């Protein structure tokens, strides 16, 4: 699911200026919904695995990196929505 979010995110960034404001809002809304779902999943994974000694530190680091990336996308979406006319 994470890969799909990033592919969608990249597609939107590249093509956003070439679509109507209505489509921009739709695309951003779709990504926003996916990001919220992904964030919930990542937070649950972190909570379940952060203190599990059987999980290698590299795996925990990947989860924290995924969390940081999704948070950055949330900020981008929030800022972008200010420029889209409803």
KESERO-288140 format. One record per residue (C-alpha): residue in one letter; x, y negated, z; chain; residue number from 0. Coordinates in nm, 2 decimals. Layout:
N
type = A, xx = X, yy = Y, zz = Z, mol = A, seq = NUM
...
END
This chain:
86
type = X, xx = 0.00, yy = 0.00, zz = 0.00, mol = A, seq = 0
type = X, xx = 0.28, yy = -0.24, zz = 0.08, mol = A, seq = 1
type = X, xx = 0.42, yy = -0.21, zz = -0.27, mol = A, seq = 2
type = X, xx = 0.08, yy = -0.29, zz = -0.42, mol = A, seq = 3
type = X, xx = 0.06, yy = -0.61, zz = -0.21, mol = A, seq = 4
type = X, xx = 0.40, yy = -0.72, zz = -0.33, mol = A, seq = 5
type = X, xx = 0.32, yy = -0.64, zz = -0.69, mol = A, seq = 6
type = X, xx = -0.01, yy = -0.83, zz = -0.67, mol = A, seq = 7
type = X, xx = 0.16, yy = -1.12, zz = -0.49, mol = A, seq = 8
type = X, xx = 0.43, yy = -1.14, zz = -0.77, mol = A, seq = 9
type = X, xx = 0.17, yy = -1.12, zz = -1.04, mol = A, seq = 10
type = X, xx = -0.03, yy = -1.41, zz = -0.88, mol = A, seq = 11
type = X, xx = 0.28, yy = -1.62, zz = -0.84, mol = A, seq = 12
type = X, xx = 0.38, yy = -1.58, zz = -1.20, mol = A, seq = 13
type = X, xx = 0.03, yy = -1.63, zz = -1.35, mol = A, seq = 14
type = X, xx = -0.15, yy = -1.86, zz = -1.11, mol = A, seq = 15
type = X, xx = -0.11, yy = -2.18, zz = -1.31, mol = A, seq = 16
type = X, xx = -0.26, yy = -2.02, zz = -1.62, mol = A, seq = 17
type = X, xx = -0.60, yy = -1.94, zz = -1.47, mol = A, seq = 18
type = X, xx = -0.90, yy = -2.15, zz = -1.36, mol = A, seq = 19
type = X, xx = -0.94, yy = -2.26, zz = -1.00, mol = A, seq = 20
type = X, xx = -1.22, yy = -2.01, zz = -0.96, mol = A, seq = 21
type = X, xx = -1.00, yy = -1.72, zz = -1.06, mol = A, seq = 22
type = X, xx = -0.72, yy = -1.86, zz = -0.84, mol = A, seq = 23
type = X, xx = -0.95, yy = -1.85, zz = -0.54, mol = A, seq = 24
type = X, xx = -1.06, yy = -1.50, zz = -0.63, mol = A, seq = 25
type = X, xx = -0.71, yy = -1.37, zz = -0.67, mol = A, seq = 26
type = X, xx = -0.59, yy = -1.53, zz = -0.35, mol = A, seq = 27
type = X, xx = -0.89, yy = -1.40, zz = -0.17, mol = A, seq = 28
type = X, xx = -0.83, yy = -1.05, zz = -0.29, mol = A, seq = 29
type = X, xx = -0.46, yy = -1.06, zz = -0.18, mol = A, seq = 30
type = X, xx = -0.56, yy = -1.22, zz = 0.15, mol = A, seq = 31
type = X, xx = -0.80, yy = -0.94, zz = 0.23, mol = A, seq = 32
type = X, xx = -0.53, yy = -0.68, zz = 0.14, mol = A, seq = 33
type = X, xx = -0.27, yy = -0.86, zz = 0.35, mol = A, seq = 34
type = X, xx = -0.50, yy = -0.86, zz = 0.65, mol = A, seq = 35
type = X, xx = -0.56, yy = -0.49, zz = 0.62, mol = A, seq = 36
type = X, xx = -0.19, yy = -0.43, zz = 0.57, mol = A, seq = 37
type = X, xx = -0.10, yy = -0.64, zz = 0.87, mol = A, seq = 38
type = X, xx = -0.33, yy = -0.43, zz = 1.09, mol = A, seq = 39
type = X, xx = -0.17, yy = -0.11, zz = 0.97, mol = A, seq = 40
type = X, xx = 0.18, yy = -0.25, zz = 1.03, mol = A, seq = 41
type = X, xx = 0.10, yy = -0.38, zz = 1.37, mol = A, seq = 42
type = X, xx = -0.05, yy = -0.04, zz = 1.46, mol = A, seq = 43
type = X, xx = 0.26, yy = 0.14, zz = 1.33, mol = A, seq = 44
type = X, xx = 0.49, yy = -0.09, zz = 1.53, mol = A, seq = 45
type = X, xx = 0.29, yy = -0.04, zz = 1.85, mol = A, seq = 46
type = X, xx = 0.29, yy = 0.33, zz = 1.81, mol = A, seq = 47
type = X, xx = 0.66, yy = 0.37, zz = 1.71, mol = A, seq = 48
type = X, xx = 0.85, yy = 0.08, zz = 1.86, mol = A, seq = 49
type = X, xx = 0.93, yy = 0.27, zz = 2.19, mol = A, seq = 50
type = X, xx = 0.94, yy = 0.62, zz = 2.04, mol = A, seq = 51
type = X, xx = 1.29, yy = 0.74, zz = 2.08, mol = A, seq = 52
type = X, xx = 1.24, yy = 1.00, zz = 1.80, mol = A, seq = 53
type = X, xx = 1.20, yy = 0.72, zz = 1.55, mol = A, seq = 54
type = X, xx = 1.54, yy = 0.61, zz = 1.41, mol = A, seq = 55
type = X, xx = 1.63, yy = 0.25, zz = 1.46, mol = A, seq = 56
type = X, xx = 1.64, yy = 0.21, zz = 1.08, mol = A, seq = 57
type = X, xx = 1.28, yy = 0.31, zz = 1.06, mol = A, seq = 58
type = X, xx = 1.18, yy = 0.06, zz = 1.32, mol = A, seq = 59
type = X, xx = 1.38, yy = -0.21, zz = 1.14, mol = A, seq = 60
type = X, xx = 1.19, yy = -0.14, zz = 0.82, mol = A, seq = 61
type = X, xx = 0.86, yy = -0.19, zz = 1.01, mol = A, seq = 62
type = X, xx = 0.98, yy = -0.52, zz = 1.15, mol = A, seq = 63
type = X, xx = 1.09, yy = -0.63, zz = 0.80, mol = A, seq = 64
type = X, xx = 0.76, yy = -0.54, zz = 0.65, mol = A, seq = 65
type = X, xx = 0.58, yy = -0.73, zz = 0.93, mol = A, seq = 66
type = X, xx = 0.80, yy = -1.04, zz = 0.85, mol = A, seq = 67
type = X, xx = 0.73, yy = -1.02, zz = 0.48, mol = A, seq = 68
type = X, xx = 0.35, yy = -0.99, zz = 0.53, mol = A, seq = 69
type = X, xx = 0.36, yy = -1.29, zz = 0.77, mol = A, seq = 70
type = X, xx = 0.54, yy = -1.49, zz = 0.50, mol = A, seq = 71
type = X, xx = 0.27, yy = -1.40, zz = 0.25, mol = A, seq = 72
type = X, xx = 0.01, yy = -1.51, zz = 0.50, mol = A, seq = 73
type = X, xx = 0.17, yy = -1.85, zz = 0.53, mol = A, seq = 74
type = X, xx = 0.20, yy = -1.87, zz = 0.15, mol = A, seq = 75
type = X, xx = -0.17, yy = -1.79, zz = 0.11, mol = A, seq = 76
type = X, xx = -0.27, yy = -2.05, zz = 0.38, mol = A, seq = 77
type = X, xx = -0.06, yy = -2.32, zz = 0.21, mol = A, seq = 78
type = X, xx = -0.18, yy = -2.23, zz = -0.14, mol = A, seq = 79
type = X, xx = -0.55, yy = -2.24, zz = -0.04, mol = A, seq = 80
type = X, xx = -0.50, yy = -2.62, zz = 0.04, mol = A, seq = 81
type = X, xx = -0.43, yy = -2.68, zz = -0.33, mol = A, seq = 82
type = X, xx = -0.71, yy = -2.48, zz = -0.48, mol = A, seq = 83
type = X, xx = -1.03, yy = -2.67, zz = -0.55, mol = A, seq = 84
type = X, xx = -1.34, yy = -2.47, zz = -0.44, mol = A, seq = 85
END
